[in-house]
Amino acid sequence: MELSKTFDPAGLDQRWYDRWMEHKLFESKPDNRESYTIVIPPPNVTGMLHMGHALNNTIQDILIRRVRMQGKNACWVPGTDHASIATEAKVVQMLREKGIKKSDLSREEFLKYSFEWKEKYGGIILQQLKKLGCSCDWSRTSFTMDDDYSKAVTKVFVDLYHKGYIYRGLRMINWDPKAKTSLSDEEVIKKEVRSKLYFIRYQLEKASSGSQLTSKAATLNWSDGNSHPAAPNDITIATVRPETILGDSAICVNPKDERYKDLVGRFAFVPLINRRIPIIADEYVEIEFGTGALKVTPAHDANDYQLGLKHHLEVIDTLNEDGTMSKTAQLYIGQDRFECRKNIVKDLEANGHLVKVEDYSNQIGFSERTDAVVEPRLSLQWWCSMKEMAKPALEAVMNEEIKFYPKKFENLYEHWMSGIKDWCVSRQLWWGHRIPAWYAPDGSFTVAETIEEAFSILSTHDSHLTTHDLKQDEDVLDTWFSSWLWPFEVFHGLSSQGNEEVKYYYPTNTLVTAPEIIFFWVARMIMAGFEVMNKKPFSEVYFTGIVRDKQGRKMSKSLGNSPDLLGLIDQYGADAVRFGILISSPAGNDLLFDEKLIKQGSRFNNKLWNALRLVKGWEIQPVTNGQLSAGNQFAINWFENKLNAAVAEIEKLFAEFQISAALKIVYSLVWDDFCSWYLEMIKPGYDQPIDQETYDATIELFEQLMQLLHPFVPFMTEEIYHLLKVRGESDFVITSKTNIGKEINLNVLNEGETILQIISSIRDIRNRNQIKSRDRLKLFSIRPLNDYTASLVMKLSGLRSIEEISADREN
């Protein structure tokens, strides 16, 4: 077979992926081998392949291909997450385009549309992962709303409820007005924004007879350092959210603030609506912030809510669930909160209540899913108490029963787990796992796996009750409440307890994930593993870095700096893309992506192809007199030792998950040691044949290189593996057993280094003196050179002779 002059990746990837799938080479069944298991961080069914996915899944594929070739039973479980908020938003958008409102549908009708959408679009990202070369066991593909999986989620909720970990309570939560659902603290992204600080004057109620302000309160020293005359009937507060004054229940000052001591116990009136509110004292208030007087709005601020509880203040909710002003606000009813802000500022100014406005920088919470500004809101929700479950999960990481790579993430994990808060697990959506709580007409409720079980419990208190009287909770569970069961439930560990697969594959081995979900997912999986299975879910966690552009910015659609990953794969091939992503990815640190790195991967493939063309283009003849030349014998011996030394180094690097560094070792071994040196050492002269023994040894070394390189560059290595020699129908590099790595002869390596230094020095002399390669030089040596050294130096340096001279002559 004649090889093309240049390598063309077109069609190569798909051809080999189809062959692997046809022979079911990714599939795993329990047997007597040691298992090695990875569960994929399930991408959202709404997801499309991006650079973060490419990095994360390339690393997983490298790990799984490597252990498969080591003879272990490699099992990589793929799947998708139902992604409640994101998917419901997609379905609502799809329905809107059809002229259908969610509010016009029943829950059952909406879910029918949702499952139809999921079937049509939900598996796109899995198909894209195949283009990247991911060798998952696709027969095991899981989905967090599969029937068995859903039963497991319900069972865990019910069990935790009966253990006292799950409870229902009225508490301050994060509210996403766009998605109209609650969020956990971890789903709120804090961003620094430029805001306005509004100074608003509240009229004081007239003091009782004989009471008046002291001289100390005659002027108010504000945070700007200036003194402002204080009208005896006014008190001024500063706020960045003037629309919330409509829900004010009090004004609070610090009891040590001399400016306001005589105001404590008096009353003021909320501007525009004239609600009478008390002036209270609490050390929570910062004397130096603003005017030192704080408006208290218990329904719309977590800290204000705590003050409200402490001082028994009224809770006045002025916002609807969509972020518009409610009837309770009295004014601006139905206006969006930000539209209301503009209008209330105008009205405050017109009525003499606005003192001044200052520029102000502050942090605001945004919804991770919709990017809407999050509102604190008092709401009746379902909660999961985390403190007790966190203890074994924290201990497992701190005593390294579960190891983190890089180790630095242990400190972050310990800090969060030590101060862990209860988890708000309910979401006001329809798409997801519905909360298994059932309510009777009298308001009593119970938690049960089925309506029949709920009825048997509730009917004991009401003999007239029927199942038709029971209503299930409308809310669904937070998406992470299902994905924290992922490591064991993909093997039906709870829905089919004690089955042979979960015994064989669980605990899993390595989790590869991003540090930004260390709390969302990693910590919770560890807690669930110990709570439900009484075992850790995995032994190691490798945290990848964030993919950034050349300017250091995180890649995102909004910035337009995220490349078309599938387009890059089509242009350069998956191998080049994998190479480019990984070569610049130091363990646990962010990587700066540049398309030049993918082009470097493409050049690497061309180098491999040219090396193959060179070797396959040689004419072969039997060894003369049954012996190799001294130069060829040494070259083979030297490269075998270079290969063994590289394998030893790579083993150490993989043990510490220094995967990018391992690729660099292989890259240098192939490009420099094999292509640039070894092949030049054994290459026959122009129109000369190569002896059979050298050729066979070279083919074997080339094959071993393809085995070593295969986890990183799967398609090209499979192609070359099959072109090196005739293979059987079931002979693939992906399933070949690697037995590379023997004793290393340091003397041979040192001798080889000396030879390369001599050759490099001669070449350097040529370059510096502009001596053409065809001009043969004479080398004078002050010490004798053995046969193979002389042979290789002569051949690779373009010498006509080597003459030994004495040290005296040299002087």
N, C-alpha and C positions, 0 to 999 in steps of 0.2 A: 504493500500500500504506500503510495507516494503522499507525503505530507505537504500541505500547503505552505508557502513561504512565510506567510504571516498568520498569526493565530486569530481566529474569528469566534467570539463566544456565542454568536447567534445560534440558537437551537440546542446548544450543548447542555445547558442547565435542565431544560425540560426533558430532553432525551434520557439523561441519567436519572432524574427524579422519577420519571415514569417507570424506568427499569427497577429502581429500588422498591417502589410501591408494588409493582407487579410481583416481585419476589418476596414481598412482605418483610423486608429487612428491618423495618422500624418496630415491628410488633414484638411484644414481650408477653410471655406466659411464665408463671411460677415454675421453677425447676430446682435442681440441686446446686446451681451456681449461686455465687454471692450476688445479691441484688444491688443495684444502684439506681435510685429513683429521684427524679426531679418532677415537681408539679409546676406547670407554667403559671406565672402571675396572670390570671385570666383577664384578657383585655375586654373592654366594654363591647357589647354587641353593636354599639354605635361607632366603634373605633375604626380608624384607618391607619395603616402602617406609617409610622414616622421614625425619625432618627433615634429617639429613645427606645422604641420597640426594637429597632434594628440592632442597637448595641446590646440590649438585655438578652434578646433571643439568640444572637450570634454567640454570646458567651455560654448560654445554656447548651446550645448545639455543640460547641467545642467540647464542653465537659462530657456530654452524653456520647458523642462519637468516640472520644478518647477511651472511655471506660468500656465501651462496646468492643473496641479493638484489643483491649486488655483481657477480654474473655469474661467480663462480668455480664450479668443479665441487666442490660440497660433499659430503663423504662422512663420515658418522658411523656407525662400526661398533659394533653392540651385541653383547652376549653375556653368558654366565655362567661362573662359576668352580665347579669341582666341589667345592671346600671339603672336603678329606678328613676332618678331625676333626669338623667340625660336622655334615656329612651322615651320616657313619657313626653318630654319636650319635643322630641323628633316626631312622635306620633301625633301630638297636638298640632304641630306645624303641617304635617301631611294632611290631616283632616281639614285644617283651615284652608289649604289650597284646593280642597274639594268642596269648600263651602259648608263644612260641617263643624259645629261647635261641640266641644267636649261636654258642655253643660246641657246639650240637647240629647245626650246619649245616656243610657243606663250603664252601670258598671260593667255588666256582662258584654254589652255591645262594644264598649271601649276596649275591653280586654281582647275581644275577637279581632279588632283592628290591630291591636298591639302585637298579638302573636303572628298575624299575617305579615306585619312589618318585619318582625324578627326573622321569620322564615325567609323573607326576600333579601334582607340586608345584613342580618346578624352574623353570617358566616364569612363575610367578605374579608375580614382581617385574617382569618385562618387560611384562606386561599393565598393571601399575600405573604403570609409566613412561609408557605411552601415555596414561593418564588425566591425567598431568601435562603432556602436550603434546609429549613428546620426539619430534623428527623424525628418528629413526634410520632408516638403510637396513635395514629388518627382513629383507630378502632375504639379508643378509649375516650374520645372527645366528650367532655362533660359541659353541662350548662347549669348555672345556679338555680334555675327554675325547672329542671327535670323533675318528674314526679317523685322519685325516690329522694332526691336531694331536698325537695320542698318538705317532704315528710320529716326528714332529719332536722331541718330548720325549726319546724313546728315543735318537734319533740324537745329540742334543746330549750326553746323558749318556755315550754310548759315545765320542764324539769327545773330550770333556774327559778321560775316563779314559785314552785313549791319548796324550793330550798331557801326562799326569801331574798334572792338576788334581784329578781324582777319586781318592780312595783310601779304604781301609777301615782303621779303627783303633780300639783300645780306649782310650776317653777319658772324662773326666767330662762328663756331659750333664745337661740339665734334663729331669726326668721328670714327666709328668702321670699321677698314679695313677688318676685317674678315666677319662681317655681311653686309658690304658695305652700311651702313646707318648712318644717323645722330642720335645723342643721346641727351637727355636733360641733364642738369647738375646733376640731381638727379640719372641718370642712370650710372654715372661715379663713380667708387669706388676708393678712394685715398689709395694707399699703400706705405709704407716706403720701399725703395729698396736700395741696395748697387750699386752704379754706379761708373763711372769714370769721372773725370773732366779733359778735354783736353785743354791744353794751346797752342793756335795756333797763329803763327806769320803771320801778313798781311804786305805786302810791301807797303810803302807809295809812293805816286807820288812825284817826285822831287819838292822841294819847288821852288817858283818863285824866280827870281834873287834878291839877297839882303836879302832874308828871311832865317833864320835858327833857330833851336831849342834853347830855353833858357837853361841856366845851370840847372834850376830846373828840366828839363826833361831829364837831362843826365843820371839819374838812375831812375828806376821805382820801388817803394816799393809795392810789392804784398802782398796779404792777408796772406801769410805764414810768414810774418815778415822779410823776407830777401830782400836785395837790389839786383837788377839784372841790369847789364849794358844795357842801351837802345841804340840800333843802331839808328842812325839818320834817316834811311829809313824804320824802322819797328814800328809797334804797335801790341801788343799781346792781344788777347782776351781769355776768358775761357768759355767753353761750355760743356754740357753733351751730346749734340746731334750734333756731328761734321758733320753728313751727311746733316744737314740743311744749312751749309754754302753755298751750291750751290744755295740757294734762298736768299742770303743776299742782302739787298738793301742799307744798311748804317752801320756805326759804330757810337755808341752813347756814350758820356761821360758826366759826371756831370759838369755843368758850373763852379762849385766851386772847382773842382779838379785842383790844381795848376800844376799837372804833365802833363796835356793835353791841357792847355789853348791855346798854340800856334798851336795845331793841328786842332782845330775847324775851319771848312771852307776849310780844305785841303781834299785830296782824297786818298783812298787806293785801293789795288787790291785784289779781292777775290782769295785766293790760288787755284791753279790748273786750274781755268777757266779765271783768269785775268779780271774779271768784275770790272770796275771802279765804286767805291761807295763813297759817301761823308762821312765825319766825322762831326757829328752834336752834339749839346749839349742839354741835357734835365735833369731836376732835378729828373726825375724818376729813373735814374741810381744810384745804391748804390755804393758809393765810395769804401767801404770796401770789396765788393764781388769780388773775382777773382782778375783781374788786374785793375778793375775799368772801363774797356772799354767793352761795350756790343755790340755784333753783333745783328743787327736788321733784322729779317726775317718775314715780315708782313703776309705772307701766312701761317705760321706754328706756330704762337704763338699769343694768344689773346692780351697780353700786347704789343707785337711788332706791332700788327695790329693797336692798338690805337695810338702808336707812328707814324706809317706810315701815318695814316689819318692826324695827327697833323702836320707832316713835309712833307706831299705830296710825300711819297716815292712810288717807283714802287712795285707792288705786283707780286711776282714770285712763282708760285705754282710748286714745284718740285716732287710732289707725285701723283701717280695714285690712284684711289679709293680703290684698293686692297693693298695699302701700298708699292707698288713698285715704283722705280724712273721713273719719266716721261721724255719725250723728252726735256722738258724745263730745266731739270737738267744738260743737256749737257754730263754728264759722268754717268757711271754705269746704263745706261738706262735699265729698266726691272728687275734690281736687287731688292730683298726685302730690305726694309729700314735698317734692322739690319745686313744683309749681306753687304750692302753698307757701313755701319758704320765701319765694320772691314776692308774693302778694302780701304776706304778713309783715315783711320788712317795710314795704311801702306804706302800709296802714299804720304801723308803729311810728314811723317817721311823721306821717301826716297828723297823728294824734299827740305828738310831742313825747313819745315814749323812747325813741331811739336816740341815745346819747352820742354814740360814735361807732365806727366800724374799723377794725384793724385786720391786716393780713395775718394769717396764722397757719402754721404747718402742724398737722396732726396725723395720727394713724387711724384709718377707717377700715372696718372689716368688709370684705367682699366675698360673695358666694363662690366657692371653688368651681361649681358647675355652671352657673349662669352669669357670673361676674356682676350680679346685682349688688348694690349696697345693702348689707345685712342690717336688719332692725332687731334690737333686743325686744322681746315680747313675752309677756306673762301668758303661759299656756299649760293646759292639762295634757301631760304627755306620759309615755311609758319610759321607764328608766331601768338601767342595769347597774347595780352596785358592783364596783370593780375592785375595791381595796383588797378583799380577801383573795380573789382570783389572781391578783397581781403578784402576790407574795411568792408562790412557787415559780412563776414565770420570771420574776426578777432574779431569784436565786439561781435558776438554771443558766442564765447568761453570766452572772457575776462569778460563778464557780466554773465557767467554761464547759459546762455540760453541752451548751449550745455556743459555738464559737462565732464571733463576728469578725468579718474581714472587710475593711481594715478595722483594727481593734479600737480605733478612736471612737467608733459609734457606740461603744459600751457606755461611755459617760453620758451621752445624750439619752440613751435608753434608760439608764439608771435615774437620771434627773426626772424624766417624765413619769416613770413608773412609781417613783417614790412619792410623787405628789399627785397621783392619778385621781381624776374626778369621775363621778358617776356619768354614765353614757346615756344620752337621750337616744333611744332606739326606734322611736316611732316617727313615721313620715306621713304627711298628709297627701298621699298619692293613691292611685289605683293600681299602677303597675308594680308588682313586687309580691312578697310573701305577706299575706294578710294576717294581721295580729289575731291569734286564736283566743280572743276574749269574747264572751257572750253575755248579753245584757237582757235581763227580764224587764217587763213593763214598769215594775216598781223601782227600777234603778239598781237593783242588786246585780252582781255580775260574778262570773267565774272564768278561769282560764282552763282550757281543755283542748285536747288534740282534735276532737270532733264535736259536732253539735249534739250528737247522741250522748257523749260523755258529759257535756255541759248540762244537758237536760236532766240527766240522772242526778246531778248534784243540786241544781236549782229547784227541781220539782219536790225535793224533800221539804222545802219551806212553803210550797204552794201546790196543793194537789190539783188545782184547776189549770195549771200551766200546761201548754202544749209546745212542741218544737216550733210551731209557726209563730209563737209569741216571742221567740228569742231572736235577737238581732246581733250579728257579729260586728265587732269593732270595724270602723270604716278605714282605719289607717293601715299602712303596711310597715314592714320593718326596714330599718336602715339597710342599704345594700351590704354594708360591711358585716352585718349580723349573719348573713349567709356565707360570705367569702371567708370568714374566720374558721369555718369548718372544712375548708377546701382540702388540706393535706390528707385527711382521712376519709372524707365523704366521697371523694372521687373514686375510692375503692369500696364504697358503701359500708364504711366502718361503723356507722351508727344505724343506718336503715337496714342493714343486714349484719348485725353484730357478730363478731367472731368468725367471719368468713375467711377462707384460706388466702385470698388475695391481700386483705388488709394485714393479716399475720405476716405475709411474706414481704410486702412492700413498705409497711409502716412500722417505725418512723421512716420518713424519707431521708435522703442524704443532704442535698444542697438546695438552698433557696437562693435564687438570683433576683434581686429586686433593687428598686431605687430608694435612697434614704428618705425621700419625702413621704413615703408611706410606712415608715418605721412604726408610727403610732396607729395609723388607720388599720394596718393589716398585719405587719410582722408581730407586734406585741400581742395583738388580739388572737392571732393563730396560736401563739405559744400558750396563752391563757386557756384557750379552748382545748388545745391538745392535752394539757394536764387535767383540766376540769372534766372533759368528756371521755378521753381515752386513757387517762392516768399515765401518759407518756409524752415526751417531747415530740413535736411534729417534724423536726428536722435536726440535723447535727451541726450544720454550718449555714451561715447567711453571708452571702457576698453582696456588698452594696456597690453598685455601679455609680459612676459620676453622672453629671448632667451634660448633655451635648449642647455646646454653645457655638456661636458663629465666631469668625475671626476677630470680631470686636469684643468678644466675651459676653455677648448677650444671649440669654436663653432663647432657644429656637421656639417660635410660636407662629401661628397663622396670622395673628394680628400684626406682628412686626414684618411679616412677609419674608422672613429670613430662613425659613425652613425649606430645604430643597425638595424636589419631587423625587422621593426615594425610589418609587417604582420606575420612574424615567431613567434614573441612574443605573438601576439593575438592567433595564432594557439596553442601555447604551454600552455599559462596560462589562456586564455580567455580574452575577451574585458574588462570585469569588472576589472580584476587585472591590466591590462595595464592602464586603465583610472585612477584607484586608484594611481598607482605608479607615473604617470606623474603629477597628481594634488597635491598629498600630499606634494610634495617638491617645490611647485610653489607659492612663495610669490608674492602678487600683484605687477605687474610692474617691478619685479626684475628678473634677470636671475636665472635659476634653474640648479643645477648640477644633471644630470641624472645618476642613478645607477640601474642596473637590480635588485639589492637587494630590491628596493622599490616596484617593480612589484611582487617579491616573497612575500613581506609583504602583498600586496593586495591579493595574492593567499591564504596566511595564514588566512587573514580576512574572505575570503569566506568559508574556512574550519571551522572557528570558528562559523560562522552563520549556517553552515550545521550541525555541532555537536549540536548546541543549538536546532535546529529544531528536530533532532533525539531524543534528551533528552526529549523534551516536548511531541512529538508525541508517545514516548515510554511509557508514564505514563498510568497506569490503573486509571480509573475515577470512583468515587462513589459519590452519593448525599451527600450534607452537613448534618452532624449529628446535629440534633436539630435545623437545619436551621441557624446555626451561623458559621462564619469562626473562626479559631483560631486567637488569638490576634496577634501572630507573622505574619501570612499570611495577616491579615487585614492591619497591619502597613506596611508590605513590599509592598503591592499593592499601598497603599496611598503614600508611600515614592517614589516609582518609577514613579508614575504619576506626582508627583511634579518635580522630576529630569527631566522627559521628557518635561514638560512645561517650566522649566527653560532653558533647552537646546534650545527649539524652540525659546524662546525670544532672546537668545543670537545669534542664527543663523540668525534671522530676522535682527538684527543690523549689523551683518557681511556681509550679502548679500546687505544691503543698501549701504555699502561702498566697495562692490565687493571684500571682503576678503574671497574669495571662498575656498582657501586652508585651511584657519583657520576654516571655517564652517565645512569642511570635518573632520578636527581633532576633533571638538566637537562631531560630530555624531559617529566617530570612538570610542572615549572614552566612550560615552554613551552606545554603543552596547557592546564593549569588556569588559569594566570595570564594569559599573553600572548594565547592564542587565545580561550579561553572568557570570561575576565573582561574583556578589553580589546578584542580585535579584533572579536569578534561584536557587542559593544555599539557599537563605532564604526560598523559598517556596517548594523546592524539598522534596518530601516525603521520609521517611525512606526506607531502603532496603526492597524490596518486599511489600511495602505499597502503597495503592492507594492515589490519590490526590482528594480532593473534587471538585465537579463540578464547584462551584462558583470561586474558585481560578484558576482552569484550564481555564474557560471562560475568566476571567480577563486577564490571561497571554496570551491567544491567541489574545485578543484585543490589548494588549500592543505590542505584537510581530508584529501584523499587522500595528500598527501605526509607529513602528520603520521602517518597510519596506517602508511605505509611505515617511517617512522622508529621508531615505537613497536612495530611488529609483533614483532621478536625478543623483546621483553620480555612483551608481552601478545598472544599469537598469535590466540586465538579471537575476542575482541571486535573486533580490528582487521580480521580477515577478514570478519566480519559487517558492520561499518560500510562497509568497502571495497565490498561488493556492494550495499549499500543506498544508497550515494551516487549511483550511476548504473547503468544496465543494462550487464552484463558478458557477455563471450563465455564459452562452455563451458570454455575452457582458461585463462581470465583469473583469476588468484588473486593476492592481495597477497603470498603466500609466495614466489611465483616472479617477481613484478614486479621490473623492474630499477630500482634507485634511481639517480636522477640529480640528487638534491638537493645543494645546496651550490654556490653561485656566489660571485662577488665580493661583498664586504660594503661597503656605503656607510655609513661611520661617521657622516657628517653626518646622514643620515636617522635613524639610531639615536639620535643625540644630540637631534635635533629631537623625536623621539617621546618620549624621556625627559623633555624639558621639558614637553611637552603633558601627560603622565601626572602629573608633579609638580604642575602647575597644577590639574588636575582633582582630585587627591588632597587638595590644600590646601583647595580649596573644600568638598569633602565633609567634611573634618575640621572646618571652621568650622561647617558645618551640624550635625554631631554634637555639638560642644562647646556650641553655642547652642540645641540642640534645635529646629532649624528643619526643618519638614516638607519632604519632597521635592516636594510639589505647590506649595509656595511659591516662586515664581520670583524669582530674585535678579538684581541688576545688578552687573556687574563693571567696575571702573575699572582701566584699564591705562595705565601711564606710558610704554609703548612700543607701537608699532603691531604688531598681530598679523596675519599673513598669512591668506589665505582659509581654508586647511584647518585651521590652528590655531584660528581663531575658530569655524569650523564645528564642530569636534570638542569644543572646550571648552563651547560653548553647549549642544550636544546631551547631553553626558555629565555636565554640572554642574547642569542644570536652571535655566539663566539666561534672563532675558527680553531682556537686551541687554548689549553690551560697549561701554563709552565710553572713548575715549582721552583722557587728561588729561596735562597737562605736569607735569614734576617740581616746578615752583614751586607748582602747585596742591596737589600732594601734601603739600608741607611746610606 
